[in-house]
Amino acid sequence: MMPLSMLLGAIFYKPAGALSFCTPYLIFIMLFLTYCNLKLKEIRVSWLHLWLVLVQLGGSIGVFLLLNPINTVLAQGAMVCVLAPTGTAAPVVTGMLKGNIAGVTAYSLLINICVAVAAPVIFSFVGNNQTLPFFDSFMAIGQRVFVLLIFPFALAMFLRKVTPAVTDKIGSYSGLAFYVWSFSLVVVTGRTVEFIVKQNNSSILLEIGVALCALVVCVSQFLVGRGLGKHYNDTIAGGQGLGQKNTILAIWMAQMYLNPIASIGPGAYVLWQNMVNSYQVWLKRKTL
């Protein structure tokens, strides 16, 4: 489904790109369907989660500071690949790898909240609105990002409190989030390809550089996450929590608040993370 969605987006990039206004709503639907399966009593924050948050938020800033002297767009592309919260597919892959699904789900919720708070601050300093006063930039970004990430959770928990039967029914259709994600991938791929087509040839090397940086960031995050998880007897959850990203959200944030070329980073990350996960699943099945 993933390569098919990207192929459709690349071929029909003009009509797909024209639907880019739908992306925030698609992200909202994905998160809402996922959160309808959550119960507050099942969410347990561990020390592993706190370390992963520290690595993710601190790492995004560190990567930007490291690469910014070389090229700002390169730094933005790598940064957003680290900053992006855990993807909605992480619990599914964790289950295939026989890992701790509840742990990944809890971290996904925690990091979404942390990114909703931290992203407006980070983008205010490194984004394209640096000419605006900090508070104005923070409020403009925060209004969109915070509402987009937090409101689905708040709505799901409210419905669970008021009408738990309805919430369980909605949660039973959480598998639809995968198809919403696939359609979102068509849209964001279309917009990314449309942007690349309009660029001059001088940007090609930069675009390749951003994609290769995303590869290094992807592999590094899986390795660091697994390393931290191993200390807490939660290797798979650690790797998936840090390595598996909500790339749809990352692409949207890059296109909205950073140089649009930076969105090639999370666009390439889609391919890299699925290659890593495919390899992990193959290894797991080989040992069974």
N, C-alpha and C positions, 0 to 999 in steps of 0.2 A: 504493500500500500504506500509506503514512504517514497520509494523511487518513482512509482506511478504518479503520485501527487506532484512531485517535483517536476517530472517530465511534462505533465499537463500544464503546470504553471509556466514552464519555460516555453512551451510551444504556443500556448494561448496567453502570452504575457500581457497583451493589451487589454483584453476584457477582464482578465484576472486582476491586473493592476488597478483597473477601474473600480474593483470591489474592495479596495484596501480600507475604505471607511468602515467596513464591517468587522475588521480585526478586533477592536476592543470588545465588541459584543460577543464574538466567537470565544474570546478568552474568558469572558464572564461566564458563558454557558458551560465551558469545559470545567472551570473551577467549581461552579455551583453543583453540577452533576457529581463531581468527585466528592465534595464536602457533604453532600446529602447522605453519604455512606458512613460519615464519621459520627461518633458519639463522644462527647467531652470526657466522659469517664475512661475512655479507651486511650486518650492522649496522655502520654507520659514523656516528659522532657528529661533526657539523661545528660550526663557529662559529655558523652560523645557528641550529642547535638550542639552543645555549647561550643565545643572545640571546632566543629564544622562551621558554625556561624562565624566564629572568629577568623578562621582560615578564609572563608568565602568573602567576607566584607573587607578584612585586612588585605587579602590577596588581590582583590580587584583594584584597590588603591595602589598597592605595591607594584603590580604589573603596569599600571598606567605611568607611575613615576619612573619605572625602569625604561620603558619604551618611548616615552614622550620626547626625550632628547633626540631620538632617532627620527621619529615621525609621529605627529599627533594622531593622525587617522589610524595608524597601526596600533597605537596605544589605546585608542578608544575601542577598536574592534576586539582586542584581546581583553580589555577591561570588562566589557559588557558580557563576554563569554564566561567570565568568572562570577560577575555580579548576579547573573540571571538565576532565579530560584529553581528548585528541583522540578523536573518535568512531571506531568500528570501520568506518564507511562512508567515512571520509576517503580511504583508498587507492583505493576504487572510483571516487569522484568525481574524484580526481586523475588516474586513468587516462582517464576520459572527457574531461578537459580537456587531455590529453597532457602531464601533468606528471611529476615525479620520484616514482614510487610508492615506491621503496626509501627515499628520504629521508623521506617522510611516515611510513612504517612504523617506521623507526628512531626518529623523534621521538615517535611514539605510545608506543613501549615506554619511552623515556626519561622522558616526562612522567608516565606511569602510575607509575613508580617514585618520581619526585619528589613526586607528589601523595600517594602512599601514606605517605611520610615527613612531608610538610608538613601535610596535612589534619588529623591529630590535634592538632598544635600550634595551628593556626589555630582549629579548632573549640573547643579548650579555652578560648580567650580570648573568642570571639564567639558560641559556641553556647549551648544551653539548660542545659548542665551547669556553669555558671560557679560554682555554689555548692559544687561538689566541689573538693577540693584538686587542683592542676594535674596532679600525677603520676597520681592516680587517674583523672582525666578523660582524660589523654593515653593511658594504658594501655587504658582501656575503648574509646576510639574507635580507637586504633591496632590493637588486636587484630582488629577487624572489617575496617577499611579496608585495612590492610597485607596481611592474609591474602587478602582478596578480590581485590586487584590484582596481588600478586606471586606467589601460589601457582600460578595458571594458567600463568604464564610458566615458573616453576621446573619444574612438572610436564611441560610441553611439551618443555623442553630436556633433562630427564632421560630422557624417552621417546625423544627423537631420538638421544641417546647410546647407549641400551640397545637400542632396536628402531627404527632409522630407517625401515624399510619400513612398519611399523605407523603411525608418525607421519606419513609421507607419505600413507598411505591416509586417515588421519583428516583431514589437511590438504586432501585432494581434496574433502572435503565442507564446506569452510569457507564455501561459499555458504549453508549452512544457518543461519549466524550472522545473516543478514539476516532470516530468518523467526523466529528466536528473538527478535531485536530487535523485530520487529513485534508479536509476542505480548507482549513486555515492555511495549511502548508501550500496548497495551490495558489491561494491569494498572495501570501507574502513572497513566494518564489516568483510569481508574476511581477510583483512590484519591484523586486530586486533585479530581475532580468531586464525589465523596462529601464531601470536606472542605469544599468551597466551598458545597455545598447546606446544610450544617449551620451555616454562618456567618450572622450577622445582617447586615442591610442596610448597617450602618455600615462594613463591611469592603470594600464594592464599590469605592469610590474607591481604597483602598489596593491592592486586587488589580489594578485597571487600571493603577495607577502602577507596580507591580512588572513587569507585562507590557511596558509601554512602556520601562522601564529596560532590560529584556532586549533589546528591539529596538535601542536605542542601543549597548549593549554588544556585541551580535552584529555589527552593521555596523562598529563601531570595530575589533573584533578581526580581521575579514577585511581591512580596510584596512591596519592596522598590520602584520599578518602578510605581506601582499603587499608592503608597503613595505620591510620587512626582507629578504624573499626576493629582491626586485629587486637589492639590493646584492650578493647572492651568486649571481645568475643562477639563482634558484630561486623565482620569483614565485608560481607556483601552489602549490608545496609549502608555502611560508611562509603563504599565505592559508588553506589547508586545515588545516595543522597547528595554527594558532592559532584559527581561526574555527569549524571543525567540531568539535562537542563530543559526548561520550558523555552525552547528556541523561538516559538511563535512570539512569546512576550519579549524575548531579547531582541528579535528583529524589529518588532514594533517600536520598542524603546529607542533602538539605535536610529531608526528612520525618523523618529519623532524629535529626538533631543540631541543627537550627535550628527557628525558628518554622515550622510547616507551611505558612503562607501564603507563605513564601519559595519553596516548591516551584513556585509558579505561574511564577516567573521562568524556570527551565529548561524548564517545561512549555510556555511561550510560545516559548522559544528554539528548540524543535523546529520550530515553524512558520516562524520568521524565517530560520533557517539553511537550510531547504529552499527557501524563496523566493529567497534569495541564490544558492544553488547552481543552482536551476532557471534563473535569469537568466543565470548564467555559462555553463551548458551551452548555452542558447539562443544566446548570443552566439558561442560557439565553433563551433557547427554552422552559424551564419549566415555565418561567415567561411570555411568549408571549401568 
